[in-house]
C-alpha cells in the first residue's frame, strides 16, 4: 500500500513540466535552507574544511548554490519515472562515447568511476548510447527503506540499465566473465567506508580521507578498463558527461594508485563547480585530520 502511494506521488511529480518543476524547486530550496535548515551544520563544516582558502562569504555563496542545485537534482531524478528516452537523450549527453564503444566492440569491459556529483541518477540512461548487446550495470547500495529502494530501482532500470546490489558485486561480475558478457559497470566510488574498514587514506579536499578500494581491486583482478565520468551542468535540466580513460594499463599500476588517480580527477571536477557535489553527507567523519 505504501509503495503504491509513493509510486503515485512520484509519477505525479514526474509528469510535471520542467518549467513548473523548477518553480517547485525554488520553493523547496527556501524551505530546506531557511526554514528546516536541512543538514546545514554538516554542509557548512564540509565546505569550510574542504576550502580553507575561501572566505566565509564565499563559503556561504557556495552553500546556497549547493542547496539550490540539491533541490533541482532531487526533482529532476523524479522525472526518471516517466521521461521518454528521446527527451532524456536531449538532456543527458554523453561525449567521447564513440571511444568507449570502440573499446566495448573489442570485447573489453569498462569499469566507470563516478562520484556523487551532478545528476548521477540520469547516468542510468547511458544504455541509449551504447553498442547493441552491451550490458550497462550500475552497482548500488541498497536502501534500508524497502519501498524507496524498490522505487529507485524502477527508475534506474527504465532506460535499460541493470542494478546490482553492492554486496553481490563479485558474484555478478564473475558470472558476466564466465558468460563472456561485455559490459560497462558504473561504480559511485566516493562512498565512505565504515570506521573499522578505514584502512587506506588519500588526500581529498584538504582531508586525509579513508576510501574504498574495491573498484580498483575488481579492475585489476578481471583485467577491466578504467574510465572516469566527468560531468558538467550546461544549464538547468541539461548535462554533458564525458567518458575519460584513466590509464592505458591500470593492471600495471602499484596498489592504490588507480584509486588515487580517481580521487584527483574527482577533486578537480568538484573544484570547478563545488555546488554540484553532494555535501549533505558527513563524508569526512573518519578523516585523519585537516591537511594531514
N, C-alpha and C positions, 0 to 999 in steps of 0.2 A: 504493500500500500504506500509506504513512504517513498519507495523507489519510483512508483508511477507518478506521485505528486511532484517529486523533484524533476522527473523527466518532462512532465507537462510544463513546469515553470522554465526549465532550460530551453525547451523548444519555443516557448512563447518569447523568450528573450532573443533566441536565435533568428526568429522571423522579423525582429525589429530592424528597420533600415539603419545602415551605419550612421547616417546623419543624426538620427534620433538617439542611437546608442551612445554617441559621444556627448550628447546633451545629458543623458543619464550619467555618463562617466564623470562629467564636470560636477554634477550634484553629489555623486558618490565620493569624489575627491574631497569636497568641502566637508562632508560628514565624517570621513575617516581621519582626515588630517586635523581639522579644527575642533570637532565635537568628540568623537570617540578617541581620537589620538592613538590610533591603532599602531602599536609597537614602535611608537616614536622614540622611546628611550633607546631601544636596540638599534634602530636605524641611525640615530644621531651618533651613538657610540661607534658603530661600524664605520661611518663616514669620517668622523673626526680622527679615528685611529689609522684609517687607511690613507688619508690625505692630510698629514700633519702640516704640509706646506701651505694649505689653504686657510684663509681667514674664516672666522665664524660666519660672516655674511655670505661668503662663497659656499660654505657647507650648507647653510640654510637654503640657499638657492638650489643646490643640487637636490637637497632633501625634498623640496616642494615639487621639483620636476619629476623626481622619482615617484612620488605619490600620484601625481597626475598621470604618469605613464602606467603605474601599477593598476589603477582602476581601468584604464584603457585595455591593458593586456587581459585582465580578468574577463571583461565583457567581450573582447574580441575572441577569446577562447570559446565562449559560449556559442559563437556563430558556427563553430565546427559541427554542431549538431545537425544543421540543415543546409549549410552553404554548398553551392554546386561546385563541381570540380573546375568548371570554366571560370567561375568567379574567383575561386581560390588561386588558380594559375595566374590570374591578373594581379593578385595582391601579394603573392608569395613567390618571388622569382629566385631561382637557383642558378647562379652563374658558375662558370667553369664545369658545368655538369657534363659537358662533352668529354673532357679529360677523364672524369670519373667513370663515365660509361665505357670509355675505351679500356680502362683497367678491368672493369667488370666483364667486358666481352672476352678479355684474355683469360678469364676463368679465375681471377683473383677476387677474394673477398676484402671489402674495405671496412675497417673499424673507424667510425666517425666520432671524434671527440667533440663534445658540445658543452655548453655551460648554461646556467640559469640566467640567460641574457636575451633580451628581445623577446619575441613571441616564440619560445621554443615549442609550444604546443602546435603551432602551424607547420613546424618542420615535418610533422607526420604526413603532410601532403607530398612529400618527395617521391612516392611511387609514381606520381603523374608524369615525372620527368625521366624515369629510369628505363633501361633496356627491358624488353619483354622477358619474362621468366626469371628476373632478378628479384629476390626477396628483400623487402625493406623491413628490418627488425628494429624495434626500439626496446631497450632494457629499462624497466621502470621499477620504482619502489612502491609496493602495494600499500594503499591507504588503510588505516585502521577501520574507518567507516566503510562498510561493505557497499552501501548504496552509492556513495560518492565514487568509490573505486570502480563500480560497475558502469556508472555514467561516463567517467573519464575514459575507460577502455572503449566504450561505444564510440565516443568522439574520435579517439586516437586511431581507430581502425577503419573509419568510414572511407578513407581515401586509399585503402589497400595495404596499410602497414600492419605488421604483426607485433603485438605487445608480449614481452616475456618478462615474467617476474624475476627480480634480481637474484634471488636465491636459486633459481632454476637455470641461470645463465650457462654454466659449464656443461650441464647435461644437454641443453638445447643446441649449443654450438657444436658439441661432439656429434649429435645426430645430423646436423647440417653437413659437417665434414664427411661423415660416413656415407651420406646420400649424395655427395658431390654437388651440393646446392650452393650456387654463387649468391652472395648477399651483401648488403650494406647494413651495418649494425651500428645504431646510434647509442652512444654512452654519454649521459649527462654526468661527467666525471668530477665535478666540483663538490660532491657531497662530502659532508664532514663525517669522519669515522667516529665510532664510539670511543670513549676515553681509553678503554682497555685495548683497543685496536690501533691507537695512535702511536705508530712505530716509526714512520718516516715523515720528516718535516721539510717543507720547501718554502723559500721566501716568496710571499704572495701578498701584495697590497700592504707592505710595511709590517707584516707579521711573519713569524716563523710558524707556518700553518701545517697541521697534520693533514695528510692527504691519503686517499685511497689509491692503490697501485694495481688494482685488479685488471683494469683495461690494458695496461702495459703488459701484464703477465699473459693475458689472452692473446694479444698481438704477437708476442714472441713465441708462445707455445704453438700456435696454429699457423704461423707464417703469414698473418694478415698484413694488409697495407694499413698505414696510419695516416689519417687525414683529419683536418680541423675545419669546423664550420664557423666562418667569420660572418656575423650578421650585422646588417645595417638597417636602420629605420629610415626609409625615404621620406615618408610623411605619415600622418595618421592612417592606419589601416593598410599600409604598403611597406613591404620589406624586400631586401635583397640579401641572400645568403650565399656566400662564396665558399666553395669546397677547395681546400688547400692541402696539398700533400706535405706532410710534416717532415718526412725524411725518406730518402730513396731506399735505405736498407735499415729499417728500425730494429731488426734482429741483431744487427752488428753493434748496437749502442750498449754502453755499460748500463748496469741495473739503475733504474730510476731516472735515467737521462731523458727518456721519452716523456715521462710524467713532468719533468722539469720544463721541457720544451712546451708542453701543453699549457702549463700554468703561466709561462712567459707570454704566450700568444693570447691567452685569456685576459691577462692583466693589461696588455697593450690595448685590446679591444675595449675593456672596461674604462680605461683612462680616456679614451676618445669620447665616449658618451656614457659617463658613470650612472646617469639616471636610468639606463636600460638594464642595470643589473639588479638582482633580487636581494635587497639589503635587509629585508624583514627577518631573515633567519639569523640566529645567534651563531654565525659562521665561525667566529674566532674564539669560542669559549674554551677550547683546549689548546690555543696557541701558546707558544713558549714565552712570548713577550714581544713588546714593540721593538722593532729594529734589531732584534737579537740576531 
